[in-house]
């Protein structure tokens, strides 16, 4: 009888151990489910916040780029005008040099003309004649360069006038575009700063591996959607059908599942409804 009692006790103890193991496994599954669910909630919340930031940027449209382009163009035109002014100043300095060279040549020619009247032989005559010829050529060259410089100055002055006209127009365009951008920023800046702060806070709670994947998917997606809901049995990103078994796995929240077609992270209605922005 004692042996039978021992067997009953062992069976009872074994049954109790099995129950405990099942409870432990159930608790582990529940913890895993909660962990994955929290990750999905964090990722979907992050997606919603980033989408709102994207909408604010869409409202601004191309204005930031247009304003930046106008700033660059204005800076380029101002640099061009400054460079032309420096070039004119240099040319004017050169003109003075050419005038001085012409005066010097004229003085030497006059000197050589006086000397040639008193030459004593052909060699002196030829030497002075060559000097006079050389100074005439120097004077003609200086005069030619001076005329070229004067013409270049006129051309550059025309370019300055044209550039200043363009500069005036671009500054008007810049003031208009910048005022439009400022108005939009004033309307959305506070909201955007709050969203960015929330995004940064949530990103701190997402493990690096998932956050890296999230950012990569967002970068590659045309609409910036990395986490999407199942809608009508299809991926909310690429709209390809999701197999029933995958839909069941997604609803179980036991692992993170991505669309086999577009790679986006998939969530069910329960996750969507749990996110309150």
The 8 nearest C-alpha neighbors of each residue, nearest first, counted from 0:
[[1, 3, 2, 4, 5, 6, 7, 8],
 [2, 0, 4, 3, 5, 6, 7, 8],
 [1, 3, 5, 4, 0, 6, 7, 8],
 [4, 2, 6, 0, 5, 1, 7, 8],
 [3, 5, 1, 7, 2, 6, 8, 0],
 [6, 4, 8, 2, 3, 7, 9, 1],
 [5, 7, 9, 3, 8, 4, 10, 2],
 [8, 6, 10, 4, 5, 9, 11, 3],
 [7, 9, 5, 11, 6, 10, 12, 4],
 [8, 10, 6, 12, 11, 7, 13, 5],
 [11, 9, 13, 7, 8, 12, 14, 6],
 [12, 10, 14, 8, 9, 13, 7, 15],
 [11, 13, 15, 9, 14, 10, 8, 16],
 [14, 12, 10, 16, 15, 11, 9, 17],
 [15, 13, 11, 17, 12, 16, 10, 18],
 [14, 16, 12, 18, 13, 17, 11, 19],
 [15, 17, 19, 13, 18, 14, 20, 12],
 [18, 16, 20, 14, 19, 15, 21, 13],
 [17, 19, 21, 15, 16, 20, 22, 14],
 [18, 20, 16, 22, 17, 21, 23, 15],
 [21, 19, 23, 17, 22, 18, 24, 16],
 [20, 22, 24, 18, 19, 23, 25, 17],
 [21, 23, 25, 19, 20, 24, 26, 18],
 [22, 24, 20, 26, 21, 25, 27, 19],
 [25, 23, 27, 21, 26, 22, 28, 20],
 [24, 26, 22, 28, 27, 23, 21, 29],
 [27, 25, 29, 23, 24, 28, 22, 30],
 [28, 26, 24, 30, 29, 25, 31, 23],
 [29, 27, 31, 25, 26, 30, 32, 24],
 [28, 30, 32, 26, 27, 31, 25, 33],
 [31, 29, 27, 33, 32, 28, 34, 26],
 [32, 30, 34, 28, 29, 33, 27, 35],
 [31, 33, 253, 29, 35, 30, 34, 252],
 [32, 34, 36, 30, 31, 35, 37, 29],
 [33, 35, 31, 37, 36, 32, 30, 38],
 [36, 34, 38, 32, 37, 33, 252, 253],
 [35, 37, 33, 39, 38, 34, 252, 32],
 [38, 36, 40, 34, 39, 35, 33, 41],
 [37, 39, 35, 41, 36, 40, 42, 34],
 [38, 40, 36, 42, 37, 41, 43, 35],
 [39, 41, 37, 43, 38, 42, 44, 270],
 [40, 42, 38, 44, 39, 43, 45, 37],
 [43, 41, 45, 39, 44, 40, 46, 38],
 [42, 44, 46, 40, 45, 41, 226, 39],
 [45, 43, 41, 47, 46, 42, 40, 274],
 [46, 44, 42, 48, 43, 47, 198, 41],
 [45, 47, 43, 49, 44, 48, 50, 42],
 [48, 46, 50, 44, 45, 49, 43, 51],
 [47, 49, 51, 45, 50, 46, 194, 44],
 [48, 50, 52, 46, 51, 47, 45, 53],
 [51, 49, 53, 47, 48, 52, 46, 54],
 [50, 52, 54, 48, 53, 49, 47, 55],
 [53, 51, 49, 55, 50, 54, 191, 48],
 [52, 54, 50, 56, 51, 55, 49, 57],
 [55, 53, 57, 51, 56, 52, 58, 50],
 [56, 54, 58, 52, 57, 53, 51, 59],
 [55, 57, 53, 59, 58, 54, 60, 52],
 [56, 58, 60, 54, 59, 55, 53, 61],
 [59, 57, 55, 60, 56, 54, 183, 53],
 [60, 58, 56, 57, 62, 61, 55, 183],
 [59, 61, 57, 58, 62, 56, 63, 64],
 [60, 62, 64, 63, 65, 59, 57, 66],
 [61, 63, 65, 64, 60, 59, 66, 180],
 [64, 62, 66, 65, 61, 67, 180, 59],
 [65, 63, 67, 61, 62, 66, 68, 69],
 [66, 64, 62, 68, 67, 63, 61, 69],
 [65, 67, 69, 63, 64, 68, 62, 177],
 [66, 68, 70, 64, 69, 65, 63, 71],
 [69, 67, 65, 71, 70, 66, 64, 72],
 [68, 70, 72, 66, 71, 67, 173, 73],
 [71, 69, 67, 73, 68, 72, 74, 66],
 [70, 72, 68, 74, 69, 73, 75, 67],
 [71, 73, 75, 69, 74, 70, 68, 76],
 [74, 72, 76, 70, 75, 71, 69, 166],
 [73, 75, 71, 77, 72, 76, 78, 70],
 [74, 76, 72, 78, 73, 77, 71, 79],
 [77, 75, 79, 73, 78, 74, 72, 80],
 [78, 76, 74, 80, 79, 75, 73, 81],
 [77, 79, 81, 75, 76, 80, 82, 74],
 [78, 80, 76, 82, 77, 81, 75, 83],
 [79, 81, 83, 77, 82, 78, 159, 76],
 [82, 80, 78, 84, 83, 79, 77, 85],
 [81, 83, 79, 85, 80, 84, 78, 86],
 [84, 82, 86, 80, 85, 81, 87, 155],
 [83, 85, 87, 81, 86, 82, 80, 88],
 [86, 84, 88, 82, 83, 87, 89, 81],
 [85, 87, 83, 89, 88, 84, 90, 82],
 [88, 86, 90, 84, 89, 85, 152, 91],
 [87, 89, 85, 91, 86, 90, 84, 92],
 [88, 90, 86, 92, 87, 91, 85, 93],
 [91, 89, 93, 87, 92, 88, 148, 86],
 [92, 90, 94, 88, 93, 89, 87, 95],
 [93, 91, 89, 95, 90, 94, 88, 96],
 [92, 94, 90, 96, 91, 95, 97, 89],
 [95, 93, 97, 91, 145, 96, 92, 98],
 [96, 94, 98, 92, 93, 97, 99, 91],
 [95, 97, 93, 99, 94, 98, 100, 92],
 [96, 98, 94, 100, 141, 99, 95, 145],
 [99, 97, 101, 95, 100, 96, 94, 102],
 [98, 100, 96, 102, 97, 101, 103, 95],
 [99, 101, 97, 103, 98, 102, 104, 96],
 [100, 102, 138, 98, 104, 99, 103, 105],
 [103, 101, 105, 99, 104, 100, 106, 98],
 [102, 104, 100, 106, 105, 101, 99, 107],
 [105, 103, 101, 107, 134, 102, 106, 138],
 [104, 106, 102, 108, 103, 107, 101, 109],
 [107, 105, 103, 109, 104, 108, 102, 110],
 [108, 106, 110, 104, 109, 105, 111, 103],
 [107, 109, 111, 105, 131, 110, 106, 112],
 [110, 108, 112, 106, 107, 111, 105, 113],
 [111, 109, 107, 113, 108, 112, 106, 114],
 [110, 112, 114, 108, 113, 109, 115, 107],
 [113, 111, 109, 115, 110, 114, 108, 116],
 [114, 112, 110, 111, 115, 116, 109, 117],
 [115, 113, 111, 116, 112, 117, 110, 118],
 [114, 116, 112, 118, 117, 113, 111, 124],
 [117, 115, 114, 113, 118, 112, 111, 124],
 [116, 118, 115, 114, 119, 113, 124, 120],
 [119, 117, 115, 120, 116, 124, 123, 114],
 [120, 118, 117, 123, 121, 124, 122, 115],
 [119, 121, 122, 123, 118, 124, 125, 117],
 [122, 120, 124, 123, 125, 119, 118, 126],
 [121, 123, 125, 124, 120, 126, 119, 127],
 [124, 122, 126, 125, 121, 120, 118, 127],
 [123, 125, 121, 127, 122, 126, 118, 128],
 [124, 126, 128, 122, 123, 127, 121, 129],
 [127, 125, 123, 129, 128, 124, 122, 130],
 [126, 128, 130, 124, 129, 125, 111, 123],
 [129, 127, 125, 131, 130, 126, 124, 132],
 [128, 130, 132, 126, 127, 131, 133, 125],
 [131, 129, 127, 133, 132, 128, 134, 126],
 [130, 132, 128, 134, 108, 129, 133, 135],
 [131, 133, 129, 135, 130, 134, 128, 136],
 [134, 132, 130, 136, 135, 131, 129, 137],
 [135, 133, 137, 104, 131, 136, 132, 138],
 [134, 136, 138, 132, 133, 137, 139, 131],
 [135, 137, 139, 133, 134, 138, 140, 132],
 [138, 136, 134, 140, 135, 139, 141, 133],
 [137, 139, 101, 135, 141, 136, 140, 104],
 [138, 140, 142, 136, 141, 137, 143, 135],
 [141, 139, 143, 137, 142, 138, 136, 144],
 [142, 140, 97, 138, 144, 143, 139, 145],
 [141, 143, 145, 139, 140, 144, 138, 146],
 [144, 142, 140, 146, 145, 141, 139, 147],
 [145, 143, 147, 141, 146, 142, 148, 140],
 [144, 146, 142, 148, 94, 143, 147, 141],
 [145, 147, 149, 143, 148, 144, 150, 142],
 [146, 148, 144, 150, 145, 149, 151, 143],
 [149, 147, 151, 145, 150, 146, 90, 152],
 [150, 148, 146, 152, 151, 147, 145, 153],
 [149, 151, 147, 153, 152, 148, 146, 154],
 [152, 150, 148, 154, 153, 149, 147, 155],
 [153, 151, 149, 155, 150, 154, 87, 156],
 [152, 154, 156, 150, 151, 155, 157, 149],
 [155, 153, 151, 157, 152, 156, 150, 158],
 [154, 156, 158, 152, 157, 153, 159, 151],
 [157, 155, 159, 153, 158, 154, 152, 160],
 [156, 158, 160, 154, 155, 159, 161, 153],
 [159, 157, 155, 161, 156, 160, 162, 154],
 [160, 158, 156, 162, 157, 161, 80, 163],
 [159, 161, 157, 163, 158, 162, 156, 164],
 [160, 162, 158, 164, 159, 163, 157, 165],
 [163, 161, 159, 165, 164, 160, 158, 166],
 [162, 164, 166, 160, 165, 161, 159, 167],
 [165, 163, 161, 167, 162, 166, 160, 168],
 [166, 164, 162, 168, 163, 167, 169, 161],
 [167, 165, 163, 169, 164, 168, 162, 73],
 [166, 168, 164, 170, 165, 169, 163, 171],
 [169, 167, 165, 171, 166, 170, 172, 164],
 [168, 170, 172, 166, 171, 167, 173, 165],
 [171, 169, 173, 167, 172, 168, 174, 166],
 [170, 172, 168, 174, 169, 173, 175, 167],
 [173, 171, 169, 175, 170, 174, 176, 168],
 [172, 174, 170, 176, 171, 175, 177, 69],
 [173, 175, 177, 171, 172, 176, 178, 170],
 [176, 174, 178, 172, 173, 177, 179, 171],
 [177, 175, 179, 173, 178, 174, 172, 180],
 [176, 178, 180, 174, 179, 175, 173, 181],
 [177, 179, 181, 175, 180, 176, 174, 182],
 [180, 178, 176, 182, 177, 181, 175, 183],
 [179, 181, 177, 183, 178, 182, 184, 176],
 [180, 182, 184, 178, 183, 179, 185, 177],
 [181, 183, 185, 179, 180, 184, 178, 186],
 [184, 182, 186, 180, 185, 181, 187, 179],
 [183, 185, 181, 188, 187, 186, 182, 180],
 [184, 186, 182, 183, 188, 187, 181, 189],
 [187, 185, 183, 184, 188, 182, 189, 190],
 [186, 188, 184, 190, 185, 189, 191, 183],
 [189, 187, 191, 184, 190, 185, 192, 186],
 [188, 190, 192, 191, 187, 193, 186, 185],
 [191, 189, 193, 187, 188, 192, 194, 186],
 [190, 192, 194, 188, 193, 189, 187, 195],
 [193, 191, 195, 189, 194, 190, 188, 196],
 [194, 192, 196, 190, 191, 195, 197, 189],
 [193, 195, 191, 197, 196, 192, 198, 48],
 [194, 196, 198, 192, 197, 193, 191, 199],
 [197, 195, 193, 199, 194, 198, 192, 200],
 [198, 196, 200, 194, 199, 195, 201, 193],
 [197, 199, 195, 201, 196, 200, 45, 194],
 [198, 200, 202, 196, 197, 201, 195, 203],
 [201, 199, 197, 203, 198, 202, 196, 204],
 [202, 200, 204, 198, 203, 199, 197, 45],
 [201, 203, 199, 205, 204, 200, 198, 210],
 [202, 204, 201, 200, 205, 199, 206, 207],
 [205, 203, 201, 202, 206, 200, 41, 38],
 [206, 204, 202, 203, 210, 207, 209, 201],
 [205, 207, 208, 209, 210, 204, 203, 202],
 [206, 208, 210, 209, 211, 205, 212, 202],
 [209, 207, 211, 210, 206, 212, 205, 213],
 [208, 210, 212, 211, 207, 206, 213, 205],
 [209, 211, 213, 207, 212, 208, 205, 206],
 [212, 210, 214, 208, 209, 213, 207, 215],
 [211, 213, 209, 215, 210, 214, 216, 208],
 [212, 214, 210, 216, 211, 215, 225, 209],
 [215, 213, 217, 211, 216, 212, 218, 210],
 [214, 216, 212, 218, 217, 213, 211, 219],
 [215, 217, 219, 225, 213, 218, 214, 220],
 [218, 216, 223, 225, 214, 220, 215, 219],
 [217, 219, 215, 216, 220, 214, 223, 221],
 [218, 220, 216, 217, 215, 221, 223, 214],
 [219, 221, 223, 217, 222, 218, 216, 224],
 [222, 220, 223, 219, 218, 224, 217, 216],
 [223, 221, 224, 220, 217, 236, 50, 225],
 [222, 224, 217, 220, 221, 225, 218, 50],
 [225, 223, 222, 217, 226, 220, 227, 236],
 [224, 226, 217, 263, 216, 213, 264, 223],
 [227, 225, 264, 224, 263, 43, 265, 46],
 [228, 226, 235, 265, 236, 266, 264, 225],
 [229, 227, 266, 235, 267, 265, 230, 234],
 [228, 230, 234, 233, 235, 267, 232, 266],
 [229, 231, 233, 232, 235, 228, 234, 238],
 [232, 230, 233, 229, 234, 240, 235, 238],
 [231, 233, 230, 241, 240, 229, 234, 246],
 [234, 232, 240, 241, 238, 239, 230, 231],
 [235, 233, 238, 229, 236, 239, 237, 230],
 [236, 234, 227, 228, 238, 229, 230, 237],
 [235, 237, 234, 238, 227, 224, 263, 261],
 [236, 238, 239, 234, 235, 261, 260, 233],
 [239, 237, 234, 233, 235, 236, 240, 230],
 [238, 240, 233, 234, 237, 241, 260, 235],
 [239, 241, 233, 232, 234, 238, 242, 231],
 [240, 242, 233, 232, 243, 234, 245, 246],
 [241, 243, 245, 244, 246, 240, 232, 233],
 [244, 242, 246, 245, 247, 241, 232, 248],
 [245, 243, 247, 246, 242, 248, 241, 249],
 [244, 246, 248, 247, 242, 243, 249, 241],
 [247, 245, 243, 249, 244, 248, 250, 242],
 [246, 248, 244, 250, 245, 249, 243, 251],
 [249, 247, 245, 251, 246, 250, 244, 252],
 [248, 250, 246, 247, 251, 252, 245, 266],
 [249, 251, 247, 248, 252, 267, 246, 266],
 [250, 252, 248, 249, 253, 247, 32, 254],
 [253, 251, 250, 36, 32, 249, 254, 35],
 [254, 252, 32, 251, 35, 31, 255, 248],
 [255, 253, 252, 35, 256, 249, 248, 32],
 [254, 256, 257, 35, 253, 264, 252, 249],
 [257, 255, 265, 264, 254, 249, 258, 248],
 [256, 258, 264, 263, 262, 265, 259, 255],
 [257, 259, 262, 263, 260, 261, 264, 265],
 [258, 260, 262, 261, 257, 263, 241, 256],
 [259, 261, 258, 262, 239, 237, 263, 257],
 [262, 260, 258, 263, 259, 237, 236, 257],
 [261, 263, 258, 257, 259, 260, 264, 216],
 [264, 262, 225, 257, 258, 261, 226, 265],
 [265, 263, 257, 226, 256, 225, 227, 258],
 [264, 266, 227, 257, 228, 256, 226, 263],
 [267, 265, 228, 227, 270, 249, 229, 264],
 [266, 268, 269, 228, 270, 229, 250, 249],
 [267, 269, 271, 270, 272, 228, 266, 229],
 [268, 270, 272, 271, 267, 273, 250, 266],
 [271, 269, 273, 268, 272, 267, 40, 266],
 [272, 270, 268, 269, 273, 274, 267, 228],
 [271, 273, 269, 274, 270, 268, 275, 267],
 [274, 272, 270, 271, 269, 275, 40, 268],
 [275, 273, 272, 271, 44, 276, 270, 40],
 [274, 276, 273, 272, 44, 271, 47, 40],
 [275, 274, 44, 48, 47, 273, 45, 194]]
